[in-house]
């Protein structure tokens, strides 16, 4: 993989040229910043910036003003190659709080296995309705210890208004959901994004996570996507590296809440 080329392609298609990922959201470019703003259930924040030491503080202040007027918190999604080099320090000085850094990982769809191998008694269920969304949200809440409400609202909205932008799947052991994942599909780009892959603790180590990746590889290939992208946690990175993903850098969410 030509990492510099793929990273440049990712920036151009997925950040600078981003499209809204929620029916309630809009993406706009203001100066050297691209941001998305929407309702409370949508992701709100800065997707891309091209700043200098001279322009960074004013751009940060403008985002604080803009999202402050909207009345809800937002995220500045900072990548390790973003400029200026001290942008993270400037964000912290402006009141942003960093969350855990993740690895930006990319793989060529054609070089990944699409062979879905599941433990005995486990099957995959495609998510197409509210009942399936509830299963995904249940796994998400248990695995990531976070509220299910925002994810549930987002998936329901996507399935109702833009079902071609998302593909979600649940691994079921009988009637019990034991793992779940989704793939965000970005029309007009070469990238599909893998998100929310998680397995209940009692079911880890049995290959279910790998099967969820392979399932989505097959779907991405069928829909003509060239690359798969993941923001990987420290726990997921080794698995993804074994599957063929490469780390192109890191990404850190910087949160700024209302008040």
PLY file of the C-alpha trace (Angstrom):
ply
format ascii 1.0
element vertex 259
property float x
property float y
property float z
element edge 258
property int vertex1
property int vertex2
end_header
0.00 0.00 0.00
1.20 3.50 -0.86
0.29 4.95 2.52
0.77 8.61 1.58
-1.46 8.20 -1.47
-4.21 6.39 0.44
-4.09 8.92 3.29
-4.39 11.77 0.78
-7.30 9.98 -0.88
-8.99 9.47 2.50
-8.61 13.14 3.40
-9.97 14.29 0.06
-12.96 11.93 -0.15
-13.93 11.28 3.46
-13.02 14.51 5.20
-12.67 17.51 2.89
-15.39 16.22 0.55
-17.55 14.61 3.23
-21.29 14.26 2.83
-23.82 14.23 5.69
-24.01 10.85 7.42
-27.43 11.52 8.93
-30.70 12.76 7.37
-30.89 15.57 9.92
-27.33 16.80 9.31
-25.62 19.14 6.88
-21.96 19.50 5.96
-20.49 22.88 5.15
-17.08 24.37 4.53
-16.28 27.61 6.30
-12.83 28.92 5.48
-10.38 26.08 6.04
-12.75 23.99 8.16
-15.31 21.37 7.10
-17.93 20.63 9.75
-21.14 18.69 10.17
-24.08 19.92 12.22
-27.42 18.27 12.85
-29.90 17.23 15.48
-29.02 15.83 18.93
-28.84 12.25 17.61
-26.51 13.20 14.74
-22.74 13.45 14.95
-21.80 17.12 15.30
-18.27 18.32 14.78
-15.24 19.21 12.69
-14.34 16.70 9.99
-11.35 18.37 8.39
-9.22 21.47 8.70
-6.17 22.95 7.01
-4.92 25.51 9.48
-1.73 27.37 10.24
-0.29 28.81 13.44
-1.74 32.13 12.35
-5.29 30.92 11.59
-5.87 28.08 14.07
-7.08 30.03 17.11
-9.60 32.08 15.13
-10.93 28.91 13.46
-11.34 27.22 16.85
-13.17 30.27 18.21
-15.52 30.24 15.21
-16.48 26.61 15.81
-17.13 27.30 19.48
-19.39 30.19 18.49
-21.22 28.22 15.80
-21.98 25.11 17.83
-22.67 27.21 20.91
-25.47 28.93 19.00
-26.84 25.52 18.04
-26.97 24.66 21.71
-25.22 21.31 21.87
-21.76 19.88 22.25
-19.54 18.82 19.38
-16.35 16.98 18.51
-13.21 18.08 16.72
-11.91 14.93 15.05
-8.16 15.47 15.09
-5.82 13.32 13.01
-2.12 12.92 13.74
-1.14 14.54 10.43
-3.35 17.62 10.84
-1.77 21.06 10.97
-0.49 23.01 12.78
1.60 20.59 14.83
0.34 22.08 18.09
-3.37 21.95 17.19
-4.06 19.50 20.02
-2.55 21.92 22.53
-4.65 24.77 21.17
-7.83 22.68 21.40
-7.15 21.80 25.04
-6.47 25.46 25.82
-9.89 26.30 24.33
-11.64 23.85 26.64
-11.76 20.70 24.52
-11.28 17.39 26.30
-9.51 14.55 24.44
-10.95 11.06 24.46
-8.98 7.89 23.76
-6.90 7.96 20.60
-7.65 5.35 17.95
-5.66 4.03 15.00
-6.79 5.04 11.52
-6.58 1.69 9.70
-7.20 0.98 6.02
-7.15 -2.14 3.86
-7.80 -2.88 0.21
-11.08 -4.78 -0.09
-9.61 -7.06 -2.77
-6.85 -8.21 -0.41
-9.12 -9.20 2.49
-10.81 -12.53 3.13
-14.57 -12.63 2.74
-14.92 -16.13 4.18
-17.42 -16.02 7.05
-16.59 -18.73 9.60
-18.81 -18.81 12.70
-18.83 -20.99 15.82
-21.39 -23.77 15.91
-24.80 -22.44 16.87
-24.08 -18.84 15.85
-25.70 -17.20 12.82
-25.70 -13.71 11.31
-28.87 -11.65 11.11
-29.06 -8.65 8.80
-30.61 -5.58 10.43
-33.53 -4.21 8.44
-36.10 -3.13 11.03
-36.58 -1.71 14.52
-36.29 -5.14 16.15
-32.87 -5.61 14.60
-31.80 -2.11 15.61
-32.73 -2.93 19.21
-30.47 -5.98 19.09
-27.54 -3.90 17.80
-28.14 -1.25 20.46
-28.30 -3.90 23.18
-24.90 -5.34 22.20
-23.43 -1.84 21.86
-24.56 -0.88 25.35
-23.14 -4.02 26.93
-19.81 -3.99 25.08
-19.01 -0.29 25.09
-20.80 0.69 28.32
-22.50 3.61 26.63
-26.08 4.68 26.13
-27.98 2.88 23.41
-30.37 5.73 22.65
-28.21 7.80 20.28
-27.12 4.79 18.20
-30.68 3.49 18.10
-32.06 6.82 16.85
-29.35 7.11 14.22
-29.81 3.61 12.82
-33.59 3.95 12.74
-33.26 7.24 10.87
-30.79 5.80 8.36
-32.90 2.72 7.67
-36.04 4.81 7.25
-34.62 7.58 5.05
-31.34 6.37 3.52
-31.06 2.57 3.84
-28.33 2.54 1.20
-25.93 4.36 3.57
-25.64 1.67 6.23
-25.46 -2.09 6.63
-25.74 -3.53 10.13
-25.53 -7.13 11.28
-26.00 -9.06 14.53
-24.46 -12.40 15.50
-27.12 -14.49 17.22
-26.66 -17.53 19.46
-30.18 -18.84 19.41
-32.31 -15.85 20.37
-29.45 -14.04 22.14
-27.43 -11.29 20.39
-23.75 -11.89 21.15
-22.02 -9.49 18.72
-22.89 -6.71 16.32
-21.32 -4.38 13.79
-22.23 -1.95 11.05
-20.73 -0.54 7.87
-21.19 3.04 6.73
-21.43 3.34 2.94
-20.28 6.58 1.34
-21.65 7.01 -2.17
-19.27 8.67 -4.59
-16.18 7.57 -2.66
-13.92 4.53 -2.70
-14.24 4.01 1.07
-16.64 2.12 3.28
-16.24 2.46 7.04
-16.41 -0.32 9.62
-17.96 0.79 12.91
-19.26 -0.56 16.18
-17.80 -4.05 15.96
-18.13 -5.61 19.40
-18.60 -9.02 20.99
-19.92 -9.86 24.45
-17.10 -10.89 26.77
-18.29 -14.49 27.16
-18.16 -15.00 23.38
-14.78 -13.48 22.58
-11.93 -15.54 21.21
-14.17 -17.65 18.97
-13.69 -15.81 15.69
-16.96 -13.87 15.69
-15.27 -10.48 15.29
-13.34 -11.82 12.27
-16.55 -13.19 10.82
-18.25 -9.81 11.14
-15.34 -8.20 9.27
-15.45 -10.85 6.51
-19.22 -10.39 6.14
-18.76 -6.68 5.58
-15.81 -7.24 3.22
-18.13 -9.27 1.00
-20.80 -6.56 1.05
-18.25 -3.82 0.29
-16.87 -5.79 -2.64
-20.36 -6.41 -4.02
-21.04 -2.67 -3.91
-17.79 -1.70 -5.61
-15.85 -0.16 -2.74
-12.06 -0.31 -3.00
-11.03 0.45 0.58
-12.26 -0.34 4.09
-11.48 2.11 6.89
-11.64 1.58 10.65
-10.98 3.79 13.66
-9.54 0.97 15.75
-9.19 0.72 19.51
-6.08 -0.78 21.05
-8.02 -4.03 21.50
-9.12 -4.22 17.86
-5.90 -3.09 16.19
-3.97 -6.40 16.54
-6.88 -8.38 15.11
-7.27 -6.00 12.18
-3.52 -6.08 11.48
-3.65 -9.88 11.27
-6.53 -9.56 8.81
-4.53 -7.23 6.56
-5.31 -3.68 7.72
-2.52 -1.09 8.00
-2.33 1.85 10.38
-1.97 5.20 8.62
-1.91 7.33 11.77
-4.10 8.09 14.75
-7.32 10.00 15.30
-8.41 11.55 18.57
-11.86 12.95 19.35
-11.68 16.29 21.16
-15.02 16.96 22.84
-16.52 20.30 23.81
-19.77 20.12 25.71
-22.43 22.75 26.21
-22.04 25.00 29.21
0 1
1 2
2 3
3 4
4 5
5 6
6 7
7 8
8 9
9 10
10 11
11 12
12 13
13 14
14 15
15 16
16 17
17 18
18 19
19 20
20 21
21 22
22 23
23 24
24 25
25 26
26 27
27 28
28 29
29 30
30 31
31 32
32 33
33 34
34 35
35 36
36 37
37 38
38 39
39 40
40 41
41 42
42 43
43 44
44 45
45 46
46 47
47 48
48 49
49 50
50 51
51 52
52 53
53 54
54 55
55 56
56 57
57 58
58 59
59 60
60 61
61 62
62 63
63 64
64 65
65 66
66 67
67 68
68 69
69 70
70 71
71 72
72 73
73 74
74 75
75 76
76 77
77 78
78 79
79 80
80 81
81 82
82 83
83 84
84 85
85 86
86 87
87 88
88 89
89 90
90 91
91 92
92 93
93 94
94 95
95 96
96 97
97 98
98 99
99 100
100 101
101 102
102 103
103 104
104 105
105 106
106 107
107 108
108 109
109 110
110 111
111 112
112 113
113 114
114 115
115 116
116 117
117 118
118 119
119 120
120 121
121 122
122 123
123 124
124 125
125 126
126 127
127 128
128 129
129 130
130 131
131 132
132 133
133 134
134 135
135 136
136 137
137 138
138 139
139 140
140 141
141 142
142 143
143 144
144 145
145 146
146 147
147 148
148 149
149 150
150 151
151 152
152 153
153 154
154 155
155 156
156 157
157 158
158 159
159 160
160 161
161 162
162 163
163 164
164 165
165 166
166 167
167 168
168 169
169 170
170 171
171 172
172 173
173 174
174 175
175 176
176 177
177 178
178 179
179 180
180 181
181 182
182 183
183 184
184 185
185 186
186 187
187 188
188 189
189 190
190 191
191 192
192 193
193 194
194 195
195 196
196 197
197 198
198 199
199 200
200 201
201 202
202 203
203 204
204 205
205 206
206 207
207 208
208 209
209 210
210 211
211 212
212 213
213 214
214 215
215 216
216 217
217 218
218 219
219 220
220 221
221 222
222 223
223 224
224 225
225 226
226 227
227 228
228 229
229 230
230 231
231 232
232 233
233 234
234 235
235 236
236 237
237 238
238 239
239 240
240 241
241 242
242 243
243 244
244 245
245 246
246 247
247 248
248 249
249 250
250 251
251 252
252 253
253 254
254 255
255 256
256 257
257 258
